[in-house]
Amino acid sequence: MTTTITPAARTTENTEVKRTSAAAGAVISASRIVISFLFGFHGLQGFGFFGGIDGQGGGVPFGSFPGWWGSVLELAGAALLLVGLASRAAALVLSGVMAYAYFTVHAPMGLLPLQNMGEPAAVYSWVFLLFAVVGPGTFALDTLLKRRR
């Protein structure tokens, strides 16, 4: 027995796929915007904002490695990701920055992220890797520039 798909069924199927793709693109964009906005505050903390790195408004010394440079990368990467410009590259760099932070700062204090207070670094690293792979979503400057070409 063979099954034939009618043109009406094909049209309904295509419409459903387009609707799902549009919703996925919008959700990816919304997630990228919210996560990069929140992550930007970590970069600002390195410069003394929002209580700084010590809770007293202290920032990392200018030019110090990795603290100051990490804060620069966090803030610049978050800004690029927020607007969706060079978003895959920015997300890949941020994923690496957070992996580096996890393994050099948190992992020496304990095996598991809950033990070493590295859960945010681990989660951010994986989320940024996800954005590097899936892209910025529908609402991004990258997407707009790609459509114009």
Salt bridges, closest charged atoms under 4 A:
none
